[in-house]
Amino acid sequence: MKTKITVKAIEKMLKAHLPPLNDKVGQAMEYSLLSGGKRFRPLLLLNTAKAVGKRVTQNACLLSCALEYVHTYSLIHDDLPAMDNDDLRRGKRSCHMQYGEAAAILAGDALLNLAAEVAFKGRLSDAYYQKACTYLFERSGSCGMLYGQCLDLFTETGSLEEANEVALHKTGDLIRAALVCGALCGHASDEEVKLFDEIGCAFGIAYQVVDDLLDSKKCEKSFLDVMTERECRQYARQLTDKVLALCDRMPQYDLQFIRDFATENLSRNR
């Protein structure tokens, strides 16, 4: 496909797969999905697919949408009163504040289901695509992102190892999914897929470290429980250096976009 990889193009794809629902749940789905996200994960997936496979395939486009639907559902549920109880998301009223708790729960459920529906539209005869679909839902399920959310809700963060475990799964697993799914859509080798997964792990933890620094006033469990602010910044830098070094191990691909995302993460303000 000749799809240009831009936020605008991703927005268009995300809208195209939304069901034509005008009821309260449909409105809540659209409200949360189109509330101004950075589309960081689909951008990673599509750019990785292009770097490895030299083009953006329909399979990659479908998985990029599925990934963003999963991410949005997780944000809706994360904001609920029973979870983080957040009134705002991206500067706007969170989904449950705008449409009520019941509609928000159903909107999240619907987006997760939509992710599976869209993924199944791909070319399932492609063994690489089968692996990518499996990996996406593994990393978002009870051994992935959901596990990280459980750790965040029900355990204490008393050591760097424990903080890493929460960050790796709660935040890092969908970043890992973006990179690995993109690599698989480009038909990367097993060794290359492992390297992309390692990049995702280091990048995901670094991303959460910066999140914790930005949310230091409201974050109850974070890296700031086990390190000073200065140590957190040094740790994020170390993790970023690891990302850059891992990219250097695949000189056959132009991975400057990963280097740019990882470096920009250190100075982001939201």
C-alpha positions in Angstrom: 0.0 0.0 0.0 1.1 3.6 -0.6 -0.3 4.8 2.7 1.7 7.7 4.0 2.5 7.2 7.6 1.0 10.3 9.3 -1.2 10.9 12.3 -3.9 12.1 9.9 -3.8 8.9 7.8 -4.0 6.9 11.0 -7.0 8.9 12.2 -8.7 8.2 8.9 -8.1 4.4 9.2 -9.3 4.4 12.8 -12.6 6.2 11.9 -13.2 3.9 8.9 -13.5 0.8 11.1 -15.8 2.3 13.7 -19.3 0.7 13.6 -22.1 3.1 12.6 -23.6 3.3 16.0 -25.4 6.5 17.1 -26.3 5.2 20.6 -24.6 6.3 23.8 -22.0 3.5 23.7 -21.1 4.3 20.1 -20.7 8.0 21.0 -18.6 7.1 24.0 -16.3 4.9 21.8 -15.8 7.7 19.2 -15.4 10.3 21.9 -12.5 8.4 23.6 -10.9 7.2 20.4 -10.8 10.6 18.6 -9.9 12.7 21.6 -6.5 13.8 20.3 -4.1 10.9 21.1 -0.5 11.1 19.8 -1.0 7.7 17.9 2.5 6.8 19.0 1.9 3.1 19.0 0.4 2.8 15.5 3.1 5.1 14.2 5.7 2.7 15.7 4.0 -0.3 14.2 3.7 1.1 10.7 7.2 2.6 10.5 8.6 -0.7 11.7 6.7 -2.6 9.1 7.9 -0.2 6.4 11.5 -0.3 7.6 11.6 -4.1 7.6 9.3 -5.0 4.7 10.0 -1.8 2.5 6.3 -1.0 2.3 3.1 -0.6 4.4 0.9 -3.6 3.9 -2.8 -3.9 4.5 -2.1 -6.3 7.3 0.1 -3.7 9.1 -2.6 -1.0 8.7 -5.2 -3.4 10.2 -3.0 -4.3 13.2 -2.1 -0.6 13.8 -5.8 0.1 14.2 -6.4 -2.9 16.4 -3.5 -1.9 18.6 -4.9 1.7 19.0 -8.4 0.3 19.8 -6.8 -1.9 22.6 -4.9 1.1 23.9 -8.0 3.3 24.0 -10.1 0.7 25.7 -7.4 0.4 28.4 -7.4 4.1 29.0 -11.2 4.2 29.3 -11.2 1.4 31.9 -8.1 2.8 33.6 -9.9 6.0 34.3 -13.0 4.3 35.9 -13.8 5.0 39.6 -12.9 1.4 40.5 -9.4 1.9 38.9 -7.5 5.2 38.9 -10.7 7.3 39.2 -9.5 10.1 36.8 -11.8 12.9 35.8 -9.7 14.0 32.9 -8.0 12.4 29.9 -5.9 14.4 27.5 -7.3 17.6 28.9 -11.0 16.5 28.4 -13.5 14.9 30.6 -12.8 11.2 30.9 -15.3 8.8 29.2 -17.1 7.9 32.4 -17.5 11.5 33.4 -18.9 12.4 30.0 -21.2 9.4 29.3 -21.5 7.6 32.7 -19.8 4.6 34.1 -21.9 2.0 32.5 -21.5 3.4 29.0 -17.7 3.8 29.6 -17.4 0.1 30.6 -19.3 -1.0 27.5 -17.4 1.4 25.2 -14.1 -0.1 26.5 -15.5 -3.6 26.0 -16.6 -2.7 22.5 -13.3 -1.3 21.5 -11.5 -4.5 22.6 -13.9 -6.6 20.6 -13.5 -4.3 17.6 -9.7 -4.8 17.8 -10.2 -8.5 17.3 -12.8 -8.0 14.5 -10.4 -5.7 12.6 -7.4 -8.0 13.1 -9.4 -10.9 11.6 -9.9 -8.9 8.4 -6.2 -9.4 7.6 -4.6 -12.1 5.5 -4.6 -14.9 8.0 -3.0 -17.3 5.5 0.3 -15.3 6.2 2.0 -17.2 9.0 3.8 -14.0 10.0 0.5 -12.2 10.4 -0.9 -15.0 12.5 2.1 -14.6 14.8 1.6 -10.9 14.9 -2.1 -11.2 15.9 -1.3 -13.7 18.5 1.5 -11.5 20.0 -0.8 -8.4 20.1 -3.4 -10.2 22.2 -0.9 -11.9 24.3 0.7 -8.6 25.2 -2.6 -7.0 25.9 -4.0 -9.9 28.0 -3.7 -11.5 31.4 0.1 -12.1 30.9 0.7 -8.7 29.4 -0.9 -5.2 29.9 -3.7 -6.6 32.2 -1.1 -8.2 34.4 0.7 -4.9 34.7 -2.5 -3.2 35.7 -3.2 -5.8 38.3 0.3 -5.3 39.7 -0.3 -1.6 39.7 -3.6 -1.9 41.6 -2.9 -4.7 44.0 0.8 -4.8 44.9 3.3 -2.4 46.5 6.3 -1.0 44.7 9.2 -1.5 47.1 12.2 -2.0 44.8 13.4 -1.1 41.3 12.8 -4.7 40.2 9.1 -4.4 41.2 8.7 -1.0 39.6 10.3 -2.4 36.4 7.8 -5.3 36.4 4.8 -3.0 36.6 6.2 -0.7 33.9 7.2 -3.5 31.6 3.7 -4.9 31.5 1.4 -2.0 32.1 3.1 0.4 29.7 5.8 -1.6 27.9 3.8 -4.5 26.5 1.8 -2.4 24.0 5.0 -0.7 22.9 6.5 -4.2 22.5 3.5 -5.2 20.5 3.8 -2.2 18.2 7.4 -3.0 17.3 7.1 -6.8 17.1 3.9 -6.7 15.2 5.4 -4.3 12.8 8.5 -6.4 12.4 6.4 -9.5 11.7 4.3 -7.7 9.2 7.5 -7.0 7.4 8.5 -10.7 7.7 11.5 -10.2 10.0 13.6 -13.1 11.1 13.2 -14.7 14.5 16.5 -13.1 15.7 15.3 -9.7 14.5 12.0 -10.1 16.2 13.8 -10.8 19.5 15.8 -7.6 19.1 12.7 -5.5 18.4 11.1 -7.1 21.5 14.1 -6.1 23.5 13.9 -2.5 22.1 10.2 -2.5 23.2 11.0 -3.6 26.7 13.7 -0.9 27.3 11.7 1.8 25.6 8.5 0.9 27.4 10.1 1.1 30.8 11.8 4.4 29.9 8.4 5.7 28.8 6.9 4.9 32.1 9.8 6.5 34.0 9.1 9.7 32.2 5.4 9.4 32.8 6.0 9.0 36.5 8.2 12.1 36.6 5.5 14.1 34.7 2.7 12.8 37.1 4.7 13.0 40.3 2.1 14.9 42.1 -0.8 12.4 41.6 1.1 9.1 41.0 0.7 6.9 44.0 2.9 4.1 42.8 5.9 4.9 40.7 9.6 4.8 40.1 9.8 7.8 42.5 9.0 5.4 45.3 12.3 3.7 44.8 14.5 6.4 43.3 15.1 10.2 43.5 14.0 12.4 40.6 17.6 12.7 39.5 18.1 8.9 39.6 14.9 8.5 37.5 16.2 10.8 34.8 19.5 8.9 34.8 17.7 5.6 34.5 15.6 6.8 31.7 18.7 7.9 29.9 20.4 4.5 30.5 17.4 2.7 29.1 17.3 5.0 26.0 21.0 4.3 25.4 20.1 0.6 25.4 17.4 1.3 22.8 19.9 3.1 20.6 22.5 0.3 21.0 19.9 -2.3 20.1 18.9 -0.3 16.9 22.6 -0.3 16.0 22.6 -4.1 15.9 20.2 -4.0 12.9 22.1 -1.7 10.5 20.2 -3.4 7.6 17.2 -1.3 8.5 16.6 2.4 8.8 15.5 2.7 12.4 16.0 6.4 12.9 12.3 6.8 13.7 12.8 4.6 16.8 15.9 6.5 17.8 14.0 9.8 17.4 11.0 8.6 19.4 13.2 7.2 22.2 15.3 10.4 22.4 12.2 12.7 22.3 10.7 10.7 25.1 13.3 12.1 27.5 12.2 15.7 27.0 8.5 15.3 26.5 6.1 17.3 28.7 2.9 15.3 28.4 
